[in-house]
Amino acid sequence: MDYAEEKINQAEKFVEKQFEYINEIRDYNQKKVLQAFIDNRVAPEHFYTVSGYGHDDLGREVLDKVYASVFKSESAIVRNHFTTGTHTLACALFGNLHSGDELISVAGKPYDTMREVIGLTGCELSKRNSLIGNGVKYNEVPLLNNSDIDFDGIRQAVGKNTKMVTIQRSRGYDLRKSLTIDVIARICDIVHSQNPDCICFVDNCYGEFTEKYEPIEVGADLLGGSLIKNPGGGLVETGGYIAGKKDLVEASAIRLTAPGVGSEAGAMLNQHRLIFQGLFMAPSVVSDVLKGLVLAAKVFEDMGFVSTPKYDEKRTDIIQTIAFNDEEHLINFCKTVQSLSPINSYVTPFPELIPGYEDKVIMAGGTFIEGSTIELSADGPIRPPYAVYMQGGLNYAHLKLVVEGIYRNLAVKIR
């Protein structure tokens, strides 16, 4: 056993207590998902598909009910027609906001791609077709110390004319704290005390099954996420989901399709089984991710890097960050992850401008499904503090091997 293997094994033993708690969350969520399958009588006939308009698709109807059961919501739509997580969230926003309505982001600036949806960035054509371009008023509550939610600021910002607040659970390309379920509950309580009719909409990307409860259970009205993140379990090829109050979900479906069509059409093209099976596997896959990231956090901390969340902090998403304050370290980190990926291990990633992002971004992602972030990937914008965002992993064993490889690489670079 060499120095790197010994270091990783020592860290693994050190975090056994954290692993036990993650197993507890896994078991709780697996039981919840299994019960949703049992209660909705999922059967092989629900894997069959229809063509054309997709009318009378029994499997699609049951799939929606299973997701609604899992997320404890009145309704849900689960569709492979959502092209990205951003598209999914945009349908929820455009479906429920209209000219003159006010939208408030209560967790500071939204994720880069969502800024273009809102109309804060982008080309002239994008801005004309954004929320602001369609007459929606936008405001945001800055974070305290660029990290914490400003609860008093939310209380002051939300008024009787505020139609919706958007709550981004994960940190995005930022070093702020990701939002725990307890924090989301407090935000929803404040918002609804100021305006009972205001829609609390949660961007749930990266957060599913990381805690025992989901945002609808603590006061959120609507949430959305991507199927190539947590709930897809690494199997689903594309798509997204929206869950929440029935009228809000249907309004989102109308934006996806058309008025008069809503959630009643859309051929699923033989994707039912993968989406069902991916959801069933998701709690265990997410659990393995969390264990791998806890291990990574401990190793990175021991190396002297500023890495968040810390190994013993409560986790609410599948992302681990390291702020290098050095462009070269960021690029080398991503190259190492790519070299230890099952797909395209021989490819060298480099920074590039990507649609929807303001800065060049370097992305390492040797994934079976393009862009999948429940699979192991690492990326970051080329801007201070030159932070890398490491996320996903289909199994703990692979994550452990990658952490060992990163340790070997960075230990040499920083000597």
GIKAWO-V931633 format. One record per residue. RES is the residue in three letters. OMEGA is omega in degrees with one decimal (NA if undefined). Layout:
BEGIN
res | omega
RES | OMEGA
RES | OMEGA
END
This chain:
BEGIN
res | omega
MET | -179.9
ASP | -174.2
TYR | -177.9
ALA | 178.2
GLU | 179.8
GLU | 179.7
LYS | -178.3
ILE | 179.5
ASN | 176.3
GLN | 179.5
ALA | -179.7
GLU | 178.1
LYS | -177.6
PHE | -173.7
VAL | -178.3
GLU | -179.7
LYS | 177.8
GLN | 178.2
PHE | 179.6
GLU | 179.3
TYR | 177.9
ILE | 176.5
ASN | 177.9
GLU | 177.7
ILE | 178.0
ARG | -176.9
ASP | 178.8
TYR | -177.1
ASN | 177.3
GLN | 177.5
LYS | 179.9
LYS | -179.8
VAL | 179.1
LEU | -179.3
GLN | 177.9
ALA | 176.8
PHE | -178.3
ILE | -177.0
ASP | -178.1
ASN | 171.4
ARG | 178.4
VAL | -175.5
ALA | -178.6
PRO | -179.8
GLU | 178.0
HIS | 176.2
PHE | -178.4
TYR | -175.1
THR | 172.7
VAL | -176.3
SER | 175.5
GLY | -178.8
TYR | -178.7
GLY | 179.4
HIS | 175.6
ASP | 178.8
ASP | -175.9
LEU | -179.6
GLY | 179.2
ARG | 179.7
GLU | -179.9
VAL | 177.1
LEU | 177.3
ASP | -179.2
LYS | 178.8
VAL | 177.9
TYR | 177.6
ALA | 178.3
SER | -178.2
VAL | -176.1
PHE | 175.0
LYS | -176.8
SER | 177.8
GLU | -172.1
SER | 175.3
ALA | 168.5
ILE | 179.8
VAL | -171.5
ARG | 170.7
ASN | -179.8
HIS | 172.0
PHE | -173.0
THR | -178.4
THR | 171.8
GLY | 178.3
THR | 178.0
HIS | 179.2
THR | -179.5
LEU | 179.6
ALA | 178.5
CYS | 177.8
ALA | -179.9
LEU | -178.0
PHE | -179.8
GLY | -173.6
ASN | 178.0
LEU | -178.1
HIS | -176.6
SER | -179.6
GLY | 177.5
ASP | 176.9
GLU | 174.3
LEU | 177.9
ILE | 169.9
SER | -172.8
VAL | 179.0
ALA | -179.5
GLY | -178.7
LYS | 176.7
PRO | 176.1
TYR | -172.5
ASP | -176.3
THR | 179.4
MET | 177.2
ARG | 178.2
GLU | 175.9
VAL | 179.9
ILE | -179.6
GLY | 179.9
LEU | 179.0
THR | 176.0
GLY | 179.4
CYS | -176.6
GLU | 179.4
LEU | 178.2
SER | -178.1
LYS | 179.4
ARG | -177.3
ASN | -180.0
SER | 175.7
LEU | 179.2
ILE | 178.2
GLY | 178.1
ASN | 171.2
GLY | 178.0
VAL | 177.3
LYS | -175.2
TYR | 175.6
ASN | 175.6
GLU | 178.5
VAL | -178.9
PRO | 177.0
LEU | 172.3
LEU | -179.9
ASN | -179.6
ASN | -175.4
SER | -169.6
ASP | 178.1
ILE | 177.5
ASP | -175.8
PHE | 177.4
ASP | 177.5
GLY | 177.1
ILE | -179.5
ARG | -179.1
GLN | -174.3
ALA | -175.1
VAL | 179.3
GLY | -176.0
LYS | -179.4
ASN | 178.5
THR | -177.4
LYS | -174.9
MET | 165.4
VAL | 177.4
THR | -174.3
ILE | -179.5
GLN | -174.3
ARG | -177.6
SER | -173.8
ARG | -174.5
GLY | 176.4
TYR | -178.2
ASP | 178.5
LEU | 176.2
ARG | 177.6
LYS | 169.6
SER | -171.3
LEU | 175.6
THR | 177.0
ILE | 178.6
ASP | 178.4
VAL | 178.3
ILE | 178.2
ALA | -179.4
ARG | 177.5
ILE | -178.4
CYS | 178.1
ASP | -179.3
ILE | -177.9
VAL | -176.8
HIS | 174.7
SER | 178.2
GLN | -178.2
ASN | -177.0
PRO | -177.7
ASP | -178.9
CYS | 180.0
ILE | 173.2
CYS | -175.5
PHE | -176.8
VAL | 166.9
ASP | -171.3
ASN | -177.8
CYS | 178.6
TYR | -172.3
GLY | -173.1
GLU | 174.3
PHE | 174.9
THR | 174.8
GLU | -177.4
LYS | -175.4
TYR | 179.0
GLU | -170.9
PRO | 179.9
ILE | -177.6
GLU | -177.6
VAL | 171.7
GLY | 177.4
ALA | -179.9
ASP | -172.8
LEU | 174.7
LEU | 179.6
GLY | 179.2
GLY | -175.3
SER | 178.4
LEU | 173.1
ILE | 168.0
LYS | -168.4
ASN | -169.8
PRO | 177.9
GLY | 175.5
GLY | 179.9
GLY | -178.4
LEU | -171.7
VAL | -172.1
GLU | 179.8
THR | 173.2
GLY | 179.9
GLY | 178.7
TYR | 172.6
ILE | -179.2
ALA | 178.6
GLY | 178.1
LYS | -169.8
LYS | -176.8
ASP | 179.1
LEU | 177.5
VAL | -179.7
GLU | 176.1
ALA | 176.7
SER | 178.9
ALA | 177.7
ILE | 177.6
ARG | 177.9
LEU | -177.3
THR | -179.3
ALA | 173.1
PRO | -177.2
GLY | 178.0
VAL | 176.9
GLY | -175.7
SER | -172.0
GLU | -177.3
ALA | 179.3
GLY | 179.3
ALA | -174.0
MET | 168.8
LEU | 173.3
ASN | -179.7
GLN | -174.5
HIS | -174.1
ARG | -179.2
LEU | -178.2
ILE | 175.3
PHE | -175.2
GLN | 178.0
GLY | 177.9
LEU | -179.9
PHE | -179.2
MET | -169.9
ALA | -179.1
PRO | 179.6
SER | 178.5
VAL | 178.6
VAL | 178.2
SER | 178.4
ASP | 176.5
VAL | -177.0
LEU | 178.1
LYS | 179.1
GLY | -179.6
LEU | 174.1
VAL | 176.9
LEU | -180.0
ALA | -178.9
ALA | 179.8
LYS | -179.0
VAL | -178.5
PHE | 177.3
GLU | -179.9
ASP | 177.8
MET | 176.8
GLY | 179.3
PHE | 173.8
VAL | -175.0
SER | -179.1
THR | -6.7
PRO | 177.8
LYS | -172.8
TYR | -176.0
ASP | 177.7
GLU | 176.8
LYS | -177.7
ARG | -179.7
THR | 172.4
ASP | -174.6
ILE | -176.7
ILE | 172.3
GLN | -178.7
THR | 170.6
ILE | 176.7
ALA | -175.8
PHE | -171.2
ASN | -178.4
ASP | -176.8
GLU | -176.5
GLU | 178.7
HIS | 178.3
LEU | -178.0
ILE | 179.9
ASN | 177.2
PHE | -178.5
CYS | 177.8
LYS | 179.8
THR | 177.9
VAL | -179.7
GLN | -177.0
SER | 179.9
LEU | 178.1
SER | -179.9
PRO | -178.6
ILE | 178.0
ASN | 179.2
SER | -177.5
TYR | -177.3
VAL | 178.0
THR | 178.8
PRO | 176.3
PHE | -177.7
PRO | -180.0
GLU | 173.3
LEU | -177.3
ILE | 179.6
PRO | 178.7
GLY | -178.1
TYR | -177.1
GLU | -177.7
ASP | 170.8
LYS | -178.3
VAL | 171.3
ILE | -176.7
MET | 171.4
ALA | -177.4
GLY | 176.7
GLY | -171.3
THR | 177.0
PHE | 178.6
ILE | -175.6
GLU | 176.9
GLY | -178.4
SER | 179.0
THR | 161.8
ILE | 167.9
GLU | -175.1
LEU | 175.1
SER | 177.2
ALA | -179.3
ASP | 177.7
GLY | 177.1
PRO | 179.5
ILE | 177.8
ARG | 178.2
PRO | 6.4
PRO | 178.7
TYR | -178.3
ALA | 173.4
VAL | 179.1
TYR | -177.9
MET | -175.6
GLN | 171.6
GLY | -178.8
GLY | -175.1
LEU | 175.6
ASN | -175.6
TYR | -177.3
ALA | 179.1
HIS | 178.4
LEU | 179.9
LYS | 178.6
LEU | -179.6
VAL | 177.8
VAL | 177.5
GLU | 178.8
GLY | 178.2
ILE | 178.7
TYR | 179.2
ARG | -175.4
ASN | -175.3
LEU | 179.0
ALA | 176.2
VAL | -175.8
LYS | -173.5
ILE | 178.9
ARG | NA
END
